Amino acid sequence: MKKSHLVLAIATLFSANTFANDFHLSPEIKIGPYGGFGIQAGVTDALGFDAAFISYGRTVYSSSMYDETIDSYRFGIQQMFGASKMHGMQLEVGLADYDGKKTKSGETTKESALGSSIGASYVFQATDHLGLRAGVDLNYFPMSDTYIPYDLSTNFNIGMTFTF
């Protein structure tokens, strides 16, 4: 089911006159209680913004008692500001999928939940083809459905943007 949503989002993003646009690609590292990675892929000058993209992220927490994974699937936009367009912002919104396992005294329990996911990043465009970004991701799940001690899972991210 998730793969079909991702394929639909990709088809929608690339269907609207993308042949005249450049491609946007941005890998990232996620830092926080849950470490991980992410990737953005999209096009520039789309939907009235400097870039429109889909993103996927995976964060993992593992200890002697817990094994947890959060996958996020989001749609985002990037808008640069000023005459030089050196500084900008990215905003993303989408879904997050939680899977967790708790092992205590030899007994294992599992939890799964679907929640919402948002992200925001500051972008510094160093050259026409290379940018640097830093931001934060927030994933919300009902606390009773996860082993996360709060309703929110927060991570910071750093990454690069490539336009080609």
C-alpha atoms as an extended CHARMM CRD file, in Angstrom:
* protein
*
       164  EXT
         1         1  MET       CA              0.0000000000        0.0000000000        0.0000000000  PROA      1               0.0000000000
         2         2  LYS       CA              2.7910000000        2.4480000000        0.9260000000  PROA      2               0.0000000000
         3         3  LYS       CA              4.6610000000        1.7880000000       -2.3010000000  PROA      3               0.0000000000
         4         4  SER       CA              1.5890000000        2.5970000000       -4.3730000000  PROA      4               0.0000000000
         5         5  HSD       CA              1.2350000000        5.9650000000       -2.5790000000  PROA      5               0.0000000000
         6         6  LEU       CA              4.9010000000        6.7190000000       -3.2400000000  PROA      6               0.0000000000
         7         7  VAL       CA              4.5680000000        5.8300000000       -6.9350000000  PROA      7               0.0000000000
         8         8  LEU       CA              1.4510000000        8.0230000000       -7.2010000000  PROA      8               0.0000000000
         9         9  ALA       CA              3.2520000000       10.9580000000       -5.5630000000  PROA      9               0.0000000000
        10        10  ILE       CA              6.2250000000       10.5790000000       -7.9050000000  PROA      10              0.0000000000
        11        11  ALA       CA              3.9570000000       10.3920000000      -10.9600000000  PROA      11              0.0000000000
        12        12  THR       CA              2.0470000000       13.5010000000       -9.8830000000  PROA      12              0.0000000000
        13        13  LEU       CA              5.2100000000       15.4620000000       -9.1850000000  PROA      13              0.0000000000
        14        14  PHE       CA              6.8820000000       14.6140000000      -12.4700000000  PROA      14              0.0000000000
        15        15  SER       CA              3.7740000000       14.8300000000      -14.6730000000  PROA      15              0.0000000000
        16        16  ALA       CA              3.4140000000       18.6370000000      -14.7660000000  PROA      16              0.0000000000
        17        17  ASN       CA              5.7920000000       20.0570000000      -17.4150000000  PROA      17              0.0000000000
        18        18  THR       CA              8.9880000000       18.8490000000      -15.7690000000  PROA      18              0.0000000000
        19        19  PHE       CA             11.0680000000       18.5030000000      -18.9160000000  PROA      19              0.0000000000
        20        20  ALA       CA             12.0880000000       22.1760000000      -18.8240000000  PROA      20              0.0000000000
        21        21  ASN       CA             13.0470000000       22.0010000000      -15.1220000000  PROA      21              0.0000000000
        22        22  ASP       CA             16.1690000000       20.8220000000      -13.3110000000  PROA      22              0.0000000000
        23        23  PHE       CA             16.1920000000       17.9370000000      -10.8830000000  PROA      23              0.0000000000
        24        24  HSD       CA             16.4530000000       18.4560000000       -7.1150000000  PROA      24              0.0000000000
        25        25  LEU       CA             18.2230000000       15.7460000000       -5.0860000000  PROA      25              0.0000000000
        26        26  SER       CA             19.0750000000       16.0570000000       -1.4010000000  PROA      26              0.0000000000
        27        27  PRO       CA             20.5240000000       13.3830000000        0.9030000000  PROA      27              0.0000000000
        28        28  GLU       CA             20.4890000000       13.9810000000        4.6610000000  PROA      28              0.0000000000
        29        29  ILE       CA             21.6530000000       12.5480000000        7.9650000000  PROA      29              0.0000000000
        30        30  LYS       CA             19.2070000000       12.5430000000       10.8710000000  PROA      30              0.0000000000
        31        31  ILE       CA             20.5570000000       13.1940000000       14.3730000000  PROA      31              0.0000000000
        32        32  GLY       CA             18.7660000000       12.7640000000       17.6870000000  PROA      32              0.0000000000
        33        33  PRO       CA             17.3780000000        9.9970000000       19.8700000000  PROA      33              0.0000000000
        34        34  TYR       CA             16.6020000000        8.2030000000       16.6180000000  PROA      34              0.0000000000
        35        35  GLY       CA             19.4920000000        8.2860000000       14.1360000000  PROA      35              0.0000000000
        36        36  GLY       CA             19.0680000000        7.7040000000       10.4480000000  PROA      36              0.0000000000
        37        37  PHE       CA             19.0560000000        9.0110000000        6.9050000000  PROA      37              0.0000000000
        38        38  GLY       CA             16.7670000000       10.6010000000        4.3680000000  PROA      38              0.0000000000
        39        39  ILE       CA             16.5410000000       11.5720000000        0.7180000000  PROA      39              0.0000000000
        40        40  GLN       CA             14.5560000000       14.1620000000       -1.2300000000  PROA      40              0.0000000000
        41        41  ALA       CA             13.9080000000       13.9010000000       -4.9650000000  PROA      41              0.0000000000
        42        42  GLY       CA             12.0020000000       16.3730000000       -7.0880000000  PROA      42              0.0000000000
        43        43  VAL       CA             12.1410000000       19.1720000000       -9.6240000000  PROA      43              0.0000000000
        44        44  THR       CA             12.9330000000       22.8790000000       -9.5460000000  PROA      44              0.0000000000
        45        45  ASP       CA             10.5440000000       25.6660000000      -10.5390000000  PROA      45              0.0000000000
        46        46  ALA       CA              7.4460000000       23.5700000000       -9.9210000000  PROA      46              0.0000000000
        47        47  LEU       CA              4.0120000000       24.3690000000       -8.4690000000  PROA      47              0.0000000000
        48        48  GLY       CA              4.9800000000       28.0270000000       -8.0410000000  PROA      48              0.0000000000
        49        49  PHE       CA              7.9760000000       27.2690000000       -5.7780000000  PROA      49              0.0000000000
        50        50  ASP       CA             11.7110000000       27.0800000000       -6.3470000000  PROA      50              0.0000000000
        51        51  ALA       CA             11.5000000000       23.2870000000       -5.8500000000  PROA      51              0.0000000000
        52        52  ALA       CA              8.8630000000       20.6410000000       -5.1560000000  PROA      52              0.0000000000
        53        53  PHE       CA              9.8920000000       17.1910000000       -3.9700000000  PROA      53              0.0000000000
        54        54  ILE       CA              8.9680000000       13.9910000000       -2.2280000000  PROA      54              0.0000000000
        55        55  SER       CA             11.0710000000       12.7290000000        0.6360000000  PROA      55              0.0000000000
        56        56  TYR       CA             11.6790000000        9.4760000000        2.4370000000  PROA      56              0.0000000000
        57        57  GLY       CA             13.3570000000        9.1610000000        5.8080000000  PROA      57              0.0000000000
        58        58  ARG       CA             14.2240000000        6.2900000000        8.1150000000  PROA      58              0.0000000000
        59        59  THR       CA             15.2020000000        6.6510000000       11.7410000000  PROA      59              0.0000000000
        60        60  VAL       CA             16.1190000000        3.8360000000       14.0860000000  PROA      60              0.0000000000
        61        61  TYR       CA             16.5130000000        3.4150000000       17.8410000000  PROA      61              0.0000000000
        62        62  SER       CA             18.0250000000        0.2490000000       19.2540000000  PROA      62              0.0000000000
        63        63  SER       CA             18.9010000000       -0.7180000000       22.8140000000  PROA      63              0.0000000000
        64        64  SER       CA             19.0000000000       -3.8460000000       24.9410000000  PROA      64              0.0000000000
        65        65  MET       CA             15.2350000000       -3.5510000000       25.4520000000  PROA      65              0.0000000000
        66        66  TYR       CA             13.8660000000       -1.6420000000       22.4200000000  PROA      66              0.0000000000
        67        67  ASP       CA             14.1310000000       -1.9030000000       18.6440000000  PROA      67              0.0000000000
        68        68  GLU       CA             12.1830000000        0.8790000000       16.9400000000  PROA      68              0.0000000000
        69        69  THR       CA             11.9550000000        2.1620000000       13.3660000000  PROA      69              0.0000000000
        70        70  ILE       CA             10.1660000000        5.2070000000       11.9670000000  PROA      70              0.0000000000
        71        71  ASP       CA              9.7210000000        5.6050000000        8.2000000000  PROA      71              0.0000000000
        72        72  SER       CA              8.4610000000        8.9840000000        6.9810000000  PROA      72              0.0000000000
        73        73  TYR       CA              6.9210000000        9.7480000000        3.5800000000  PROA      73              0.0000000000
        74        74  ARG       CA              6.4500000000       13.4490000000        2.8550000000  PROA      74              0.0000000000
        75        75  PHE       CA              5.7910000000       16.0070000000        0.1380000000  PROA      75              0.0000000000
        76        76  GLY       CA              7.7290000000       19.2550000000        0.3640000000  PROA      76              0.0000000000
        77        77  ILE       CA              8.4670000000       22.6010000000       -1.1930000000  PROA      77              0.0000000000
        78        78  GLN       CA             11.5120000000       24.8750000000       -1.1870000000  PROA      78              0.0000000000
        79        79  GLN       CA             11.3580000000       28.6550000000       -1.4990000000  PROA      79              0.0000000000
        80        80  MET       CA             14.4460000000       30.8650000000       -1.7620000000  PROA      80              0.0000000000
        81        81  PHE       CA             14.3480000000       34.5280000000       -0.6840000000  PROA      81              0.0000000000
        82        82  GLY       CA             15.9630000000       37.8290000000       -1.6950000000  PROA      82              0.0000000000
        83        83  ALA       CA             17.4130000000       38.9950000000       -4.9840000000  PROA      83              0.0000000000
        84        84  SER       CA             20.3880000000       36.6310000000       -4.7630000000  PROA      84              0.0000000000
        85        85  LYS       CA             18.2400000000       33.6450000000       -3.6580000000  PROA      85              0.0000000000
        86        86  MET       CA             21.0140000000       32.4540000000       -1.3240000000  PROA      86              0.0000000000
        87        87  HSD       CA             18.7910000000       31.8130000000        1.7150000000  PROA      87              0.0000000000
        88        88  GLY       CA             15.6330000000       29.7850000000        1.7580000000  PROA      88              0.0000000000
        89        89  MET       CA             13.3000000000       27.4480000000        3.5730000000  PROA      89              0.0000000000
        90        90  GLN       CA             11.8670000000       24.0090000000        3.0330000000  PROA      90              0.0000000000
        91        91  LEU       CA              8.5490000000       22.8060000000        4.4280000000  PROA      91              0.0000000000
        92        92  GLU       CA              7.3640000000       19.1870000000        4.2960000000  PROA      92              0.0000000000
        93        93  VAL       CA              4.2220000000       17.3470000000        5.3690000000  PROA      93              0.0000000000
        94        94  GLY       CA              3.2490000000       13.6920000000        5.2170000000  PROA      94              0.0000000000
        95        95  LEU       CA              2.8840000000       10.3870000000        7.0360000000  PROA      95              0.0000000000
        96        96  ALA       CA              5.0760000000        8.4430000000        9.4370000000  PROA      96              0.0000000000
        97        97  ASP       CA              5.0110000000        4.6870000000       10.0180000000  PROA      97              0.0000000000
        98        98  TYR       CA              6.1960000000        3.3430000000       13.3960000000  PROA      98              0.0000000000
        99        99  ASP       CA              7.2580000000       -0.2280000000       14.1630000000  PROA      99              0.0000000000
       100       100  GLY       CA              8.6030000000       -1.1180000000       17.5830000000  PROA      100             0.0000000000
       101       101  LYS       CA              9.5980000000       -4.1810000000       19.5340000000  PROA      101             0.0000000000
       102       102  LYS       CA             10.1900000000       -4.4110000000       23.2940000000  PROA      102             0.0000000000
       103       103  THR       CA             11.9610000000       -7.3460000000       24.9040000000  PROA      103             0.0000000000
       104       104  LYS       CA             11.7800000000       -7.5720000000       28.7000000000  PROA      104             0.0000000000
       105       105  SER       CA             12.5520000000      -10.6700000000       30.7770000000  PROA      105             0.0000000000
       106       106  GLY       CA             12.5880000000      -12.7900000000       27.6180000000  PROA      106             0.0000000000
       107       107  GLU       CA              9.0810000000      -11.6820000000       26.6110000000  PROA      107             0.0000000000
       108       108  THR       CA              8.6770000000       -9.6940000000       23.3720000000  PROA      108             0.0000000000
       109       109  THR       CA              5.8230000000       -7.3450000000       22.5350000000  PROA      109             0.0000000000
       110       110  LYS       CA              5.2820000000       -5.3560000000       19.3370000000  PROA      110             0.0000000000
       111       111  GLU       CA              3.6080000000       -2.0330000000       18.5100000000  PROA      111             0.0000000000
       112       112  SER       CA              2.8090000000       -0.3980000000       15.1550000000  PROA      112             0.0000000000
       113       113  ALA       CA              1.2720000000        2.9810000000       14.4440000000  PROA      113             0.0000000000
       114       114  LEU       CA              0.6000000000        5.3750000000       11.6060000000  PROA      114             0.0000000000
       115       115  GLY       CA              1.0440000000        9.0560000000       12.3730000000  PROA      115             0.0000000000
       116       116  SER       CA              1.7280000000       12.4330000000       10.8640000000  PROA      116             0.0000000000
       117       117  SER       CA              5.1040000000       13.8790000000        9.9480000000  PROA      117             0.0000000000
       118       118  ILE       CA              6.2610000000       17.4580000000        9.3420000000  PROA      118             0.0000000000
       119       119  GLY       CA              9.6560000000       18.9650000000        8.6660000000  PROA      119             0.0000000000
       120       120  ALA       CA             11.2570000000       22.3700000000        8.1780000000  PROA      120             0.0000000000
       121       121  SER       CA             14.7690000000       23.2880000000        7.0540000000  PROA      121             0.0000000000
       122       122  TYR       CA             16.8830000000       26.3580000000        6.4420000000  PROA      122             0.0000000000
       123       123  VAL       CA             18.6950000000       26.2580000000        3.0760000000  PROA      123             0.0000000000
       124       124  PHE       CA             21.9080000000       28.0960000000        2.1640000000  PROA      124             0.0000000000
       125       125  GLN       CA             22.4920000000       27.9960000000       -1.6050000000  PROA      125             0.0000000000
       126       126  ALA       CA             26.3120000000       28.0020000000       -1.9060000000  PROA      126             0.0000000000
       127       127  THR       CA             26.3910000000       27.7510000000       -5.7230000000  PROA      127             0.0000000000
       128       128  ASP       CA             23.8590000000       27.3280000000       -8.5270000000  PROA      128             0.0000000000
       129       129  HSD       CA             24.0800000000       23.5480000000       -8.1250000000  PROA      129             0.0000000000
       130       130  LEU       CA             24.9800000000       23.0010000000       -4.4420000000  PROA      130             0.0000000000
       131       131  GLY       CA             23.1900000000       23.9770000000       -1.2510000000  PROA      131             0.0000000000
       132       132  LEU       CA             23.4840000000       23.1410000000        2.4360000000  PROA      132             0.0000000000
       133       133  ARG       CA             20.5230000000       22.6290000000        4.7210000000  PROA      133             0.0000000000
       134       134  ALA       CA             19.7290000000       22.0560000000        8.3890000000  PROA      134             0.0000000000
       135       135  GLY       CA             16.3590000000       21.4240000000        9.9330000000  PROA      135             0.0000000000
       136       136  VAL       CA             14.0710000000       19.5090000000       12.2260000000  PROA      136             0.0000000000
       137       137  ASP       CA             11.5790000000       16.6540000000       11.7610000000  PROA      137             0.0000000000
       138       138  LEU       CA              8.5630000000       16.0360000000       13.9880000000  PROA      138             0.0000000000
       139       139  ASN       CA              6.6300000000       12.7540000000       13.8810000000  PROA      139             0.0000000000
       140       140  TYR       CA              3.3980000000       12.5180000000       15.8800000000  PROA      140             0.0000000000
       141       141  PHE       CA              1.9310000000        9.2080000000       17.0830000000  PROA      141             0.0000000000
       142       142  PRO       CA             -0.6950000000        8.4560000000       19.7210000000  PROA      142             0.0000000000
       143       143  MET       CA              1.4460000000        7.6120000000       22.7830000000  PROA      143             0.0000000000
       144       144  SER       CA             -0.5490000000        4.4840000000       23.5990000000  PROA      144             0.0000000000
       145       145  ASP       CA              0.3810000000        2.9440000000       20.2110000000  PROA      145             0.0000000000
       146       146  THR       CA              4.1890000000        3.2200000000       20.5230000000  PROA      146             0.0000000000
       147       147  TYR       CA              7.0560000000        2.8000000000       22.9660000000  PROA      147             0.0000000000
       148       148  ILE       CA              8.0330000000        6.4490000000       22.4500000000  PROA      148             0.0000000000
       149       149  PRO       CA              7.6650000000        8.1480000000       25.8700000000  PROA      149             0.0000000000
       150       150  TYR       CA              5.9260000000       11.2030000000       24.3460000000  PROA      150             0.0000000000
       151       151  ASP       CA              3.5520000000       11.8130000000       21.4450000000  PROA      151             0.0000000000
       152       152  LEU       CA              6.3590000000       13.4170000000       19.3780000000  PROA      152             0.0000000000
       153       153  SER       CA              9.5350000000       11.9710000000       17.9530000000  PROA      153             0.0000000000
       154       154  THR       CA             11.9720000000       14.7880000000       17.1230000000  PROA      154             0.0000000000
       155       155  ASN       CA             15.1290000000       14.6560000000       15.0210000000  PROA      155             0.0000000000
       156       156  PHE       CA             17.5100000000       17.2270000000       13.6330000000  PROA      156             0.0000000000
       157       157  ASN       CA             18.8770000000       16.8150000000       10.1310000000  PROA      157             0.0000000000
       158       158  ILE       CA             21.7460000000       18.1240000000        8.0580000000  PROA      158             0.0000000000
       159       159  GLY       CA             22.0570000000       17.6410000000        4.3380000000  PROA      159             0.0000000000
       160       160  MET       CA             23.0880000000       18.9390000000        0.9540000000  PROA      160             0.0000000000
       161       161  THR       CA             20.9440000000       19.9190000000       -2.0240000000  PROA      161             0.0000000000
       162       162  PHE       CA             22.0350000000       19.1780000000       -5.5670000000  PROA      162             0.0000000000
       163       163  THR       CA             20.4410000000       20.7390000000       -8.6290000000  PROA      163             0.0000000000
       164       164  PHE       CA             21.2700000000       19.3250000000      -12.0460000000  PROA      164             0.0000000000
